[in-house]
Amino acid sequence: MSTATQNAEAAHREGGAFEFVQALARELSSGRIELPSFPDVAIRVQRALADENVRPDTIVRLIGSEPALAAWVLRMSNSAAMNVSGRQVNDLRTAITRLGFNVVRSAAVSFAMSQLTRAAELKGLEQPLNQLWRRSTLVAAMSNVVARKFAQVNPDTALLAGLLHGIGKLYLMTRARNFPALFSDKAAYGQIVSDWHTNVAKAILENWEVSEEIVAAVHEHEHVYREHGGNADLTDVLLVGDLLASFHEWPDSLELNLQGVHAVTRLDLDRERLERVIAESASEIAALRQALGN
């Protein structure tokens, strides 16, 4: 390939990156970011459950209006991770009661992701979508375990935050498919994801009326030097859950990643404790991921 051709291709990629970032900036400033192809019923569940006074009947009707989602919720309620009694349930109301509203939110997100991987308009993205979803379920399961064992944070809320932590990456992926030269340039695309995904996630979750606690956790979970007073919070739990997911995939990275992470200090953790909890919770983590459809 000639130098002129290489320069032309580089300029084309740079132009695509600039155009893509410009479009992102416009979408963020509009305050109305919509995730392409994300099932509307999943968004309506998030918004309905944002109301602390919502009646169970409302949620039963909402989920029951989408038979595939209703079947998903029933399956999840009967999973090994959620059905500690071993008693199978066959009606939606009992399933929702068993799961609780926070886990129902997670069920709606996991259902939506399963639909995305089959969406005709996202054909060709099956592999990266599945990779992102597998990572999200791992972070969710790890965050759930960290919340229960080391923090005074609702484990079900931690599970949902873990599932949603990559929602900005999902949006960027679905948008970048319209910029094939950029999407194929791993370095350039990776830099854009690194720079933008948490801000994009914040805008999406605010649009869905997700709780401020979860929005803040997703937006700030990569700030390893974050300081705050009081006990460890949801953001700390999600940050450590994400770190543990990296350890799960790349075991040699844990020691390095622990250094200087303030959330680790607030949770009074070290490598030995983290390795032990991962080993002790392996079956539980696997069951949670299976319940989420992964």
N, C-alpha and C positions, 0 to 999 in steps of 0.2 A: 504494500500500500504506500503511495507517495506521501510526502510530507504535506503537500497541498490538500490531498484528500483527508488526511488525519486532522489537519487544522480546520477544514470545513466541517468535519463531523464533530469536533470539539466545540466549535462555535454554535453548531445546531443544538448540541446538548445544553450548552450554557444558556442559549436563548430559550430553550424549553424550560429550564430551571427557573429563569427569571419570570417567564410568563406564568408558570405554575405558582410561584411565590406571590406574584401580584394578585392572581385569582384568589389565593388563600387569604391574603390581607383584606381584599374586598369582602369576602364571605364572612370573615371574623368581625369586621367593622359593622356589617349589617345586623349582627346579633341573632341571625336566624339560620343556623347551620343545620341542614337536614342530612341524615346519613342515607346515601343512595341504597335503595332496595331493602332497607331494614323494615321488617313487617310492622305495619301501623299498630296492630294489636299489642305488640310488645311495648311500644311507646305509650299507648293509652294505659297499660297496666302500671307503668312507672309513674305516670302523672296521677292516676287515681290513688295509688298508694302513697303519694306525697302528702295526701290529706290525712292527718292523724285521726280524724273523726270518720273516716270512710267506713261504711257498714259492710260486714262480710257478704251480705246478699248482693251488694253492688259488684264486688269482686267475683263472686260466683257467676253472676250473669255475664260479666265482661269476658271472663275466661271461657265460659260455656258457649259464647257466641262464635268461638273459633275452635271447631272440633279437634283440629290437630294440636292446638295448644292445650286443650283440656286433656287429651290423651297423654301429652308430654308431662303435665302436672301429676296426673295419676301414676304414670310410670315412675316419676321421681319420688313420689310419696311412698311408693312400695319398694324403693331401692334399699339395699343393705345399709347404706349410710343414713337414711332417713327413717327407716322402719325398725327401730330397736326392739319393738314388741314382737315382731314377726307376724303380726296380724295384717293380712291384706285388706285394703279398702277399695271399694268399687264406685263410690260416689264422690263427686267433685268437692262438695262442701266439706266432707270429712278429710279429704286429701289436703285441702287448703288449710284447714284447722291444724292438721298434723304438721305441715311444713312451717306455718307461721308466715306473716306477710313479707318479712325480709327474704326468706328463702323463695317465696313465690316470685318476688322480683328477680331473683337469680334464675329461677326456672324460665321466666319470660325471656331473659337475655339469652340463656342457653338454647331455647327453642328458636329464637330469632337467628342465632348464629348457624344453627343447623339448616335453616331455610336459605341463608345467604350462600352457603356452599353449593346450593343447587339452583341458584337464581340464573336464568338464561342470560341476563344482561351482564353478569359477572363471569361468564364462561372464560376459562383460561386462568382464573385466579384461584382455582380450587386448592392448589398446593400451598401458596402463601397464606390463604385464609385458614386452612387447617393448621398450619404451623403456628399462626397467631393465636388460634383458638386453643390449641394444646398448651401453649405457654400461659394463656390467661387462666385456664382451669388449674394449672399447676400453681400459679401465684395465688389464686383464690383458695385452694386447699391449704397451702402453706400459711397464708394469712389467717385462715380460720384456726389452725393449730396454734400459731403464735398468740393469737388473741385469747384462746382458752387457757393456755399454759403459762403465759408470762405477763398478761396485761388485764386491766379492768375495762376491756372493750368488748362489745357485743360480737361474738364470733360469727353470727349470721350476717351482720353488717360488714364485717371484715371479708367474708366470703363474697359478698356482692361487690365490694370495692375492688377486690382482686379480679373479678370477672370484667369489671369496667375499666381497669387501669390501662388497657390497650385500645380503648375505643377511638382515641385520636389517631392511632396507627392504622386502625381499620378504615377510618374515613380517608386518610391520605392514600391508602392503597387503592380504594375504589375510585378516587379522583385521578390518581397518577396513571391509571390504565389508559387515560386519554392522551398521555404524553409518553408514548412507548420508548422514545430515545432516552428520556430521563429515567424511566422506570428500569431500563436495562443497565443504566450506569449506577452500580451499587454504591459507589462512594458518594456521588452527588445526591442520590436519592436518600441514602442513609443519613447524610448531614441535614437534609431538610426535615426528615422524620425526627431526628434528635432535637432540632431547633424548635419545631412547631407542635409536636404531637400533644404535649400536655396542655397547651393553650387551646388547641382544637378540642380536646376532650372536655375541658372546662366549659367551652361554649355549648357543646352538644348536651352535656349533662344539665346545665342550667336551662336549656331549652326544654329538656324532658322534665324539669322541675324536681330533679333528684335532690336529696337533702344536702344542705351546705356542708355537713361533715364529710360526706362522701366526695362531693365536688372538690373540697379542699385537699382531701387525701390523694385523689387522683392527680390533681394539679401539682402537688408539692412532693410527691413520693420519691422523686429523684434528687431532692435537695439533701445530700448526706450531711451537710453542716448546719442544717436547720436547728434553731434554738427555740425553746418555749419553756414556760414554767409549768410546774405540776407534774402529774404522772404521765407515763407514755400514753399517746393518743392513737387514733385510727391511722393517722399519717405515718407514725412510727411503725405501727404493725404492718402496714402495707409495704413500707420501704424494706423492712426486714423480710417479709414474705417474698418480695421480688428478689432480694439478695439470696435467699435460700433456694429459690427456683433456679438461679444461676448456678448455685452450688450443686444442685441436683443434676444439672446438665454438664457442668464442668467442675468436678470435685476439687481440683487443684486451685480454684480461684477463691475459695472461701477466706483463707487467711489474709490474702491481700485485700479483699473487699471489705473485711471487717475493720480495717485500720481507719481511724478517724471518723467513723460513722456514729454520730451522736445518738441516734435512735438505739443502737446496740448498747450504748452505755446506759441510757435511760431504762432499758429493759433488763439491765444487769446480765448480759449474755456474753459468752465467749465461745470460741470454736468448739470446745469440748461439750458444752451444754447444747449447742445447736446440732452438733453431729448426733448426740444421743437422742434428742427429741425427734430428729428426722428418722433415725433408725427405729425408734419405738413407735412412731406414728405412720410407718410406711403403708401398712394395710389400710389404715384409716384414710390416708391421703389418696390411695388408689380407689377406695370406695367412693369418696367424695367426687373424684374426677369422673368415675363411671356414672354416678348419679346425675352429673351435669351433662352426660351424653358424650363423654370423651374417652 
